[in-house]
């Protein structure tokens, strides 16, 4: 089970530079964090300061990129859900998520799948939309 932040005001989760205290109190090591449908255009800076989590759901936002400095501290992610956003390419920071087992990029206007996705050592499930136009050097 995860924690969804539907009950928080949008300002609570997007404007602060620190992890909001209400979120810190909810998160335990390994607890999924669901930030779905928060209206994010970019990721909040406080994601850099999260305690270790293994599941991050950023689905149903308006994201088109993921800055490396925000997600790199979350190296222990095993599941990253980015479906229903605006990604035209797989974010480069994904290559640093070596523990990633499940990557959901479905319902994004992806144009191609980069080779580094095939090199993620623990990736077992990749979900991507049928709009995918080109798969470069992909070995199933």
N, CA, C and O atoms as a DFTB+ gen file, in Angstrom:
560 C
 N C O
     1  1       0.839      -1.180       0.000
     2  2       0.000       0.000       0.000
     3  2       0.880       1.238       0.000
     4  3       2.006       1.217       0.498
     5  1       0.360       2.299      -0.556
     6  2       1.112       3.540      -0.609
     7  2       0.314       4.661       0.005
     8  3      -0.822       4.477       0.441
     9  1       0.914       5.801       0.032
    10  2       0.222       6.972       0.537
    11  2      -0.043       7.895      -0.627
    12  3       0.861       8.220      -1.397
    13  1      -1.279       8.312      -0.751
    14  2      -1.624       9.276      -1.779
    15  2      -1.813      10.626      -1.116
    16  3      -2.230      10.708       0.040
    17  1      -1.513      11.661      -1.836
    18  2      -1.531      12.988      -1.241
    19  2      -2.717      13.813      -1.701
    20  3      -2.649      15.041      -1.748
    21  1      -3.810      13.134      -2.040
    22  2      -4.995      13.828      -2.517
    23  2      -5.544      14.813      -1.494
    24  3      -6.183      15.797      -1.867
    25  1      -5.306      14.564      -0.223
    26  2      -5.885      15.398       0.820
    27  2      -5.067      16.663       1.085
    28  3      -5.503      17.521       1.853
    29  1      -3.900      16.796       0.470
    30  2      -3.065      17.987       0.670
    31  2      -3.393      19.046      -0.366
    32  3      -3.787      18.727      -1.488
    33  1      -3.233      20.283       0.003
    34  2      -3.373      21.359      -0.959
    35  2      -2.218      21.289      -1.945
    36  3      -1.112      20.894      -1.578
    37  1      -2.465      21.668      -3.187
    38  2      -1.415      21.638      -4.209
    39  2      -0.211      22.466      -3.768
    40  3       0.928      22.077      -4.026
    41  1      -0.442      23.588      -3.113
    42  2       0.655      24.437      -2.655
    43  2       1.536      23.714      -1.636
    44  3       2.745      23.938      -1.580
    45  1       0.923      22.849      -0.836
    46  2       1.678      22.108       0.179
    47  2       2.749      21.229      -0.433
    48  3       3.802      21.028       0.172
    49  1       2.502      20.702      -1.618
    50  2       3.438      19.737      -2.181
    51  2       4.259      20.288      -3.331
    52  3       5.148      19.591      -3.821
    53  1       4.002      21.502      -3.782
    54  2       4.764      21.996      -4.919
    55  2       5.638      23.190      -4.602
    56  3       6.677      23.362      -5.240
    57  1       5.271      24.007      -3.662
    58  2       5.986      25.252      -3.430
    59  2       7.104      25.154      -2.404
    60  3       8.049      25.941      -2.450
    61  1       7.017      24.216      -1.493
    62  2       8.006      24.147      -0.422
    63  2       9.341      23.633      -0.928
    64  3       9.396      22.826      -1.856
    65  1      10.420      24.106      -0.309
    66  2      11.756      23.649      -0.662
    67  2      12.172      22.462       0.197
    68  3      13.105      21.738      -0.151
    69  1      11.491      22.263       1.308
    70  2      11.759      21.118       2.183
    71  2      10.620      20.126       2.040
    72  3       9.522      20.471       1.602
    73  1      10.900      18.892       2.418
    74  2       9.828      17.897       2.401
    75  2       8.779      18.333       3.412
    76  3       9.097      18.535       4.584
    77  1       7.536      18.481       2.977
    78  2       6.492      18.862       3.930
    79  2       6.422      17.859       5.083
    80  3       6.492      16.649       4.872
    81  1       6.284      18.375       6.289
    82  2       6.284      17.532       7.484
    83  2       5.214      16.451       7.436
    84  3       5.433      15.343       7.925
    85  1       4.072      16.756       6.858
    86  2       3.001      15.758       6.785
    87  2       3.424      14.554       5.944
    88  3       3.022      13.423       6.218
    89  1       4.234      14.807       4.926
    90  2       4.706      13.719       4.079
    91  2       5.770      12.916       4.804
    92  3       5.754      11.685       4.766
    93  1       6.696      13.599       5.463
    94  2       7.745      12.899       6.199
    95  2       7.167      11.973       7.257
    96  3       7.680      10.875       7.474
    97  1       6.111      12.410       7.907
    98  2       5.489      11.587       8.945
    99  2       4.853      10.336       8.358
   100  3       4.751       9.316       9.038
   101  1       4.423      10.405       7.100
   102  2       3.757       9.258       6.474
   103  2       4.752       8.249       5.901
   104  3       4.475       7.050       5.864
   105  1       5.888       8.731       5.463
   106  2       6.823       7.861       4.745
   107  2       7.703       7.080       5.711
   108  3       8.299       7.641       6.631
   109  1       7.769       5.802       5.484
   110  2       8.694       4.936       6.200
   111  2       9.612       4.344       5.150
   112  3       9.289       4.372       3.962
   113  1      10.722       3.822       5.554
   114  2      11.641       3.198       4.612
   115  2      10.910       2.155       3.773
   116  3      10.290       1.234       4.307
   117  1      10.991       2.311       2.462
   118  2      10.372       1.352       1.554
   119  2       8.898       1.576       1.277
   120  3       8.297       0.781       0.554
   121  1       8.294       2.612       1.814
   122  2       6.876       2.872       1.620
   123  2       6.639       3.560       0.279
   124  3       7.305       4.550      -0.024
   125  1       5.708       3.061      -0.528
   126  2       5.403       3.707      -1.808
   127  2       4.878       5.121      -1.604
   128  3       4.121       5.390      -0.671
   129  1       5.288       6.008      -2.482
   130  2       4.808       7.378      -2.444
   131  2       4.066       7.659      -3.734
   132  3       4.638       7.578      -4.821
   133  1       2.786       7.992      -3.613
   134  2       1.940       8.240      -4.771
   135  2       1.685       9.733      -4.877
   136  3       1.016      10.330      -4.034
   137  1       2.237      10.328      -5.939
   138  2       2.045      11.749      -6.221
   139  2       1.302      11.890      -7.547
   140  3       1.659      12.714      -8.389
   141  1       0.289      11.092      -7.713
   142  2      -0.500      11.069      -8.935
   143  2      -1.496      12.218      -8.943
   144  3      -2.055      12.580      -7.907
   145  1      -1.711      12.785     -10.124
   146  2      -2.730      13.821     -10.328
   147  2      -2.522      15.043      -9.447
   148  3      -3.484      15.624      -8.945
   149  1      -1.263      15.433      -9.258
   150  2      -0.954      16.616      -8.446
   151  2      -0.816      17.882      -9.288
   152  3      -0.613      18.965      -8.739
   153  1      -0.922      17.765     -10.599
   154  2      -0.794      18.928     -11.465
   155  2       0.639      19.381     -11.668
   156  3       0.871      20.514     -12.090
   157  1       1.598      18.526     -11.379
   158  2       3.007      18.910     -11.527
   159  2       3.369      19.150     -12.984
   160  3       3.058      18.341     -13.858
   161  1       4.028      20.274     -13.232
   162  2       4.657      20.557     -14.520
   163  2       6.144      20.237     -14.389
   164  3       6.792      19.810     -15.345
   165  1       6.660      20.450     -13.203
   166  2       8.029      20.061     -12.861
   167  2       7.983      19.456     -11.457
   168  3       7.015      19.624     -10.716
   169  1       9.055      18.751     -11.119
   170  2       9.075      18.087      -9.819
   171  2       9.416      19.063      -8.703
   172  3      10.238      19.961      -8.887
   173  1       8.791      18.891      -7.554
   174  2       9.118      19.749      -6.414
   175  2      10.540      19.459      -5.920
   176  3      10.986      18.312      -5.927
   177  1      11.234      20.500      -5.498
   178  2      12.614      20.360      -5.035
   179  2      12.745      19.451      -3.826
   180  3      13.798      18.841      -3.639
   181  1      11.729      19.340      -3.013
   182  2      11.838      18.544      -1.795
   183  2      11.980      17.047      -2.070
   184  3      12.305      16.289      -1.156
   185  1      11.745      16.608      -3.295
   186  2      11.959      15.193      -3.598
   187  2      13.409      14.781      -3.365
   188  3      13.685      13.615      -3.081
   189  1      14.333      15.730      -3.483
   190  2      15.761      15.454      -3.240
   191  2      16.005      14.983      -1.809
   192  3      16.954      14.244      -1.551
   193  1      15.162      15.402      -0.892
   194  2      15.378      15.151       0.533
   195  2      14.565      13.993       1.088
   196  3      14.539      13.782       2.301
   197  1      13.916      13.255       0.236
   198  2      13.100      12.146       0.729
   199  2      13.960      11.067       1.362
   200  3      15.087      10.829       0.927
   201  1      13.436      10.421       2.381
   202  2      14.108       9.225       2.889
   203  2      14.014       8.142       1.808
   204  3      13.254       8.302       0.853
   205  1      14.756       7.061       1.936
   206  2      14.731       6.027       0.894
   207  2      13.321       5.484       0.656
   208  3      12.601       5.131       1.590
   209  1      12.955       5.431      -0.617
   210  2      11.688       4.814      -1.017
   211  2      11.974       3.879      -2.183
   212  3      12.966       4.045      -2.893
   213  1      11.111       2.909      -2.373
   214  2      11.302       1.970      -3.466
   215  2      10.275       2.141      -4.578
   216  3      10.472       1.643      -5.687
   217  1       9.175       2.846      -4.288
   218  2       8.139       3.066      -5.289
   219  2       7.766       4.546      -5.310
   220  3       7.463       5.146      -4.279
   221  1       7.799       5.119      -6.523
   222  2       7.382       6.506      -6.705
   223  2       6.426       6.556      -7.882
   224  3       6.776       6.174      -8.999
   225  1       5.220       7.027      -7.623
   226  2       4.189       7.143      -8.656
   227  2       3.965       8.615      -8.956
   228  3       3.444       9.358      -8.123
   229  1       4.360       9.028     -10.145
   230  2       4.176      10.406     -10.602
   231  2       3.193      10.453     -11.765
   232  3       3.252      11.363     -12.592
   233  1       2.304       9.495     -11.831
   234  2       1.372       9.400     -12.951
   235  2       0.359      10.547     -12.950
   236  3       0.110      11.198     -11.936
   237  1      -0.207      10.758     -14.132
   238  2      -1.290      11.726     -14.325
   239  2      -0.924      13.136     -13.886
   240  3      -1.703      13.819     -13.221
   241  1       0.279      13.560     -14.274
   242  2       0.701      14.942     -14.080
   243  2       0.939      15.546     -15.454
   244  3       0.373      15.072     -16.439
   245  1       1.756      16.571     -15.542
   246  2       2.054      17.221     -16.822
   247  2       3.562      17.271     -17.033
   248  3       4.085      18.241     -17.581
   249  1       4.251      16.237     -16.603
   250  2       5.709      16.207     -16.655
   251  2       6.201      15.845     -18.055
   252  3       5.623      14.991     -18.728
   253  1       7.274      16.505     -18.480
   254  2       7.895      16.162     -19.762
   255  2       9.385      15.875     -19.589
   256  3      10.045      15.435     -20.530
   257  1       9.913      16.120     -18.395
   258  2      11.307      15.803     -18.100
   259  2      11.481      15.567     -16.605
   260  3      10.673      16.005     -15.786
   261  1      12.559      14.862     -16.274
   262  2      12.905      14.610     -14.874
   263  2      14.345      15.050     -14.672
   264  3      15.255      14.422     -15.214
   265  1      14.577      16.102     -13.914
   266  2      15.945      16.549     -13.677
   267  2      16.738      15.518     -12.875
   268  3      16.240      14.955     -11.900
   269  1      17.957      15.286     -13.291
   270  2      18.814      14.284     -12.639
   271  2      19.036      14.605     -11.171
   272  3      19.088      13.692     -10.346
   273  1      19.165      15.868     -10.828
   274  2      19.467      16.214      -9.443
   275  2      18.307      15.954      -8.495
   276  3      18.499      15.913      -7.280
   277  1      17.127      15.782      -9.026
   278  2      15.981      15.492      -8.166
   279  2      15.844      13.990      -7.936
   280  3      15.609      13.562      -6.806
   281  1      15.984      13.193      -8.977
   282  2      15.769      11.762      -8.819
   283  2      17.013      10.971      -8.442
   284  3      16.893       9.866      -7.913
   285  1      18.181      11.493      -8.694
   286  2      19.399      10.745      -8.366
   287  2      19.459      10.323      -6.904
   288  3      19.903       9.208      -6.631
   289  1      19.038      11.153      -5.943
   290  2      19.043      10.685      -4.550
   291  2      18.101       9.502      -4.297
   292  3      18.197       8.842      -3.262
   293  1      17.210       9.241      -5.224
   294  2      16.250       8.150      -5.062
   295  2      16.747       6.899      -5.787
   296  3      15.964       6.193      -6.423
   297  1      18.017       6.636      -5.689
   298  2      18.649       5.526      -6.417
   299  2      18.070       4.160      -6.090
   300  3      18.217       3.228      -6.880
   301  1      17.416       4.019      -4.946
   302  2      16.880       2.723      -4.542
   303  2      15.518       2.411      -5.151
   304  3      14.921       1.378      -4.847
   305  1      15.031       3.295      -6.006
   306  2      13.716       3.050      -6.602
   307  2      13.696       1.718      -7.335
   308  3      14.598       1.397      -8.109
   309  1      12.650       0.957      -7.074
   310  2      12.441      -0.299      -7.779
   311  2      11.281      -0.192      -8.761
   312  3      11.203      -0.939      -9.737
   313  1      10.388       0.745      -8.486
   314  2       9.246       0.957      -9.377
   315  2       9.054       2.452      -9.559
   316  3       8.947       3.203      -8.589
   317  1       9.013       2.872     -10.821
   318  2       8.796       4.278     -11.162
   319  2       7.642       4.343     -12.149
   320  3       7.720       3.799     -13.250
   321  1       6.572       5.014     -11.743
   322  2       5.368       5.109     -12.559
   323  2       5.268       6.533     -13.107
   324  3       5.074       7.493     -12.361
   325  1       5.404       6.644     -14.421
   326  2       5.368       7.946     -15.090
   327  2       4.263       8.001     -16.140
   328  3       4.285       8.875     -17.007
   329  1       3.304       7.091     -16.079
   330  2       2.261       7.036     -17.101
   331  2       1.382       8.296     -17.071
   332  3       1.286       8.991     -16.059
   333  1       0.756       8.555     -18.203
   334  2      -0.157       9.693     -18.361
   335  2       0.539      11.025     -18.067
   336  3       0.045      11.827     -17.274
   337  1       1.677      11.253     -18.703
   338  2       2.387      12.522     -18.620
   339  2       2.677      12.994     -20.047
   340  3       1.955      12.632     -20.976
   341  1       3.717      13.790     -20.224
   342  2       4.037      14.350     -21.543
   343  2       5.452      14.014     -22.000
   344  3       6.076      14.811     -22.701
   345  1       5.963      12.861     -21.621
   346  2       7.322      12.479     -21.993
   347  2       7.381      12.053     -23.460
   348  3       6.670      11.138     -23.878
   349  1       8.239      12.728     -24.241
   350  2       8.455      12.312     -25.626
   351  2       9.681      11.399     -25.722
   352  3       9.916      10.759     -26.748
   353  1      10.452      11.352     -24.642
   354  2      11.600      10.433     -24.570
   355  2      11.768       9.967     -23.129
   356  3      11.281      10.599     -22.191
   357  1      12.456       8.868     -22.979
   358  2      12.703       8.329     -21.643
   359  2      13.698       9.261     -20.953
   360  3      14.761       9.540     -21.508
   361  1      13.376       9.741     -19.766
   362  2      14.294      10.644     -19.064
   363  2      15.663       9.991     -18.842
   364  3      15.748       8.837     -18.421
   365  1      16.730      10.741     -19.128
   366  2      18.091      10.217     -19.019
   367  2      18.424       9.755     -17.605
   368  3      19.227       8.838     -17.433
   369  1      17.829      10.367     -16.601
   370  2      18.115      10.008     -15.211
   371  2      17.737       8.549     -14.917
   372  3      18.251       7.961     -13.965
   373  1      16.862       7.974     -15.710
   374  2      16.439       6.589     -15.502
   375  2      17.640       5.648     -15.564
   376  3      17.656       4.623     -14.882
   377  1      18.639       5.982     -16.367
   378  2      19.812       5.097     -16.483
   379  2      20.560       4.951     -15.168
   380  3      21.300       3.982     -14.996
   381  1      20.395       5.877     -14.237
   382  2      21.072       5.813     -12.943
   383  2      20.298       5.000     -11.913
   384  3      20.800       4.743     -10.819
   385  1      19.097       4.599     -12.253
   386  2      18.243       3.870     -11.320
   387  2      18.483       2.366     -11.499
   388  3      17.647       1.655     -12.058
   389  1      19.624       1.902     -11.021
   390  2      20.060       0.539     -11.302
   391  2      19.247      -0.532     -10.572
   392  3      19.345      -1.711     -10.911
   393  1      18.465      -0.150      -9.598
   394  2      17.626      -1.112      -8.879
   395  2      16.219      -1.193      -9.471
   396  3      15.387      -1.974      -9.011
   397  1      15.966      -0.384     -10.487
   398  2      14.640      -0.310     -11.082
   399  2      14.223      -1.659     -11.667
   400  3      14.943      -2.256     -12.467
   401  1      13.049      -2.121     -11.250
   402  2      12.501      -3.382     -11.744
   403  2      11.287      -3.167     -12.638
   404  3      10.997      -3.977     -13.518
   405  1      10.583      -2.063     -12.401
   406  2       9.349      -1.787     -13.141
   407  2       9.342      -0.315     -13.524
   408  3       9.426       0.563     -12.666
   409  1       9.243      -0.058     -14.817
   410  2       9.163       1.300     -15.339
   411  2       7.904       1.410     -16.179
   412  3       7.746       0.701     -17.173
   413  1       7.014       2.297     -15.779
   414  2       5.758       2.483     -16.505
   415  2       5.771       3.845     -17.187
   416  3       5.687       4.885     -16.532
   417  1       5.876       3.822     -18.500
   418  2       5.858       5.033     -19.320
   419  2       4.653       5.044     -20.253
   420  3       4.633       5.798     -21.226
   421  1       3.663       4.230     -19.972
   422  2       2.497       4.148     -20.844
   423  2       1.752       5.483     -20.881
   424  3       1.819       6.296     -19.958
   425  1       1.044       5.664     -21.988
   426  2       0.232       6.874     -22.193
   427  2       1.067       8.147     -22.185
   428  3       0.656       9.173     -21.644
   429  1       2.256       8.062     -22.800
   430  2       3.119       9.206     -23.062
   431  2       3.416       9.209     -24.556
   432  3       3.421       8.143     -25.171
   433  1       3.660      10.352     -25.154
   434  2       3.958      10.394     -26.596
   435  2       5.426      10.052     -26.893
   436  3       6.136      10.844     -27.512
   437  1       5.872       8.881     -26.453
   438  2       7.263       8.469     -26.659
   439  2       7.569       8.338     -28.143
   440  3       6.763       7.821     -28.916
   441  1       8.744       8.814     -28.525
   442  2       9.170       8.717     -29.916
   443  2      10.144       7.578     -30.135
   444  3      10.165       6.984     -31.213
   445  1      10.952       7.262     -29.133
   446  2      11.860       6.123     -29.252
   447  2      12.265       5.651     -27.870
   448  3      12.121       6.363     -26.876
   449  1      12.763       4.457     -27.838
   450  2      13.220       3.851     -26.602
   451  2      14.740       3.760     -26.673
   452  3      15.265       3.041     -27.523
   453  1      15.459       4.465     -25.809
   454  2      16.918       4.479     -25.892
   455  2      17.544       3.154     -25.444
   456  3      16.950       2.377     -24.696
   457  1      18.735       2.938     -25.922
   458  2      19.454       1.702     -25.636
   459  2      19.684       1.495     -24.133
   460  3      19.679       0.357     -23.665
   461  1      19.884       2.580     -23.371
   462  2      20.199       2.407     -21.952
   463  2      19.085       1.708     -21.175
   464  3      19.348       1.126     -20.123
   465  1      17.862       1.751     -21.665
   466  2      16.770       1.054     -20.977
   467  2      17.043      -0.446     -20.985
   468  3      16.770      -1.138     -20.004
   469  1      17.574      -0.937     -22.077
   470  2      17.911      -2.360     -22.193
   471  2      19.057      -2.752     -21.265
   472  3      19.234      -3.933     -20.966
   473  1      19.818      -1.793     -20.817
   474  2      20.974      -2.075     -19.969
   475  2      20.687      -1.966     -18.474
   476  3      21.583      -2.194     -17.661
   477  1      19.470      -1.627     -18.103
   478  2      19.117      -1.572     -16.687
   479  2      19.131      -3.000     -16.147
   480  3      18.320      -3.824     -16.570
   481  1      20.038      -3.303     -15.220
   482  2      20.278      -4.692     -14.841
   483  2      19.109      -5.416     -14.188
   484  3      19.021      -6.641     -14.282
   485  1      18.217      -4.697     -13.536
   486  2      17.127      -5.346     -12.803
   487  2      15.750      -5.126     -13.413
   488  3      14.751      -5.597     -12.872
   489  1      15.688      -4.413     -14.537
   490  2      14.394      -4.105     -15.145
   491  2      13.720      -5.385     -15.635
   492  3      14.279      -6.127     -16.443
   493  1      12.521      -5.628     -15.138
   494  2      11.753      -6.810     -15.513
   495  2      10.467      -6.441     -16.241
   496  3       9.981      -7.196     -17.083
   497  1       9.916      -5.267     -15.906
   498  2       8.657      -4.845     -16.518
   499  2       8.836      -3.443     -17.084
   500  3       9.201      -2.506     -16.373
   501  1       8.569      -3.324     -18.376
   502  2       8.584      -2.027     -19.046
   503  2       7.231      -1.857     -19.708
   504  3       6.843      -2.654     -20.563
   505  1       6.520      -0.824     -19.314
   506  2       5.229      -0.525     -19.920
   507  2       5.380       0.762     -20.703
   508  3       5.758       1.794     -20.148
   509  1       5.084       0.703     -21.996
   510  2       5.117       1.923     -22.803
   511  2       3.998       1.869     -23.822
   512  3       3.487       0.803     -24.164
   513  1       3.640       3.023     -24.287
   514  2       2.479       3.179     -25.137
   515  2       2.743       2.701     -26.556
   516  3       3.891       2.620     -26.993
   517  1       1.674       2.388     -27.266
   518  2       1.783       1.960     -28.660
   519  2       2.223       3.090     -29.584
   520  3       2.497       2.838     -30.757
   521  1       2.299       4.305     -29.103
   522  2       2.758       5.419     -29.923
   523  2       4.265       5.352     -30.170
   524  3       4.809       6.141     -30.943
   525  1       4.923       4.421     -29.519
   526  2       6.360       4.261     -29.684
   527  2       6.663       4.050     -31.160
   528  3       6.132       3.133     -31.787
   529  1       7.525       4.910     -31.714
   530  2       7.808       4.859     -33.143
   531  2       9.080       4.100     -33.481
   532  3       9.210       3.561     -34.580
   533  1      10.018       4.055     -32.544
   534  2      11.303       3.444     -32.859
   535  2      11.904       2.832     -31.603
   536  3      11.960       3.471     -30.552
   537  1      12.344       1.612     -31.722
   538  2      13.013       0.949     -30.615
   539  2      14.456       0.727     -31.050
   540  3      14.722      -0.086     -31.935
   541  1      15.390       1.448     -30.428
   542  2      16.787       1.363     -30.853
   543  2      17.527       0.268     -30.102
   544  3      17.641       0.307     -28.877
   545  1      18.020      -0.690     -30.837
   546  2      18.845      -1.759     -30.276
   547  2      18.186      -2.461     -29.099
   548  3      18.871      -2.826     -28.143
   549  1      16.922      -2.651     -29.145
   550  2      16.198      -3.275     -28.032
   551  2      16.264      -4.784     -28.171
   552  3      15.969      -5.335     -29.231
   553  1      16.648      -5.440     -27.105
   554  2      16.677      -6.892     -27.069
   555  2      15.697      -7.360     -26.002
   556  3      15.946      -7.163     -24.813
   557  1      14.598      -7.971     -26.399
   558  2      13.621      -8.408     -25.392
   559  2      14.166      -9.524     -24.521
   560  3      13.471     -10.005     -23.626
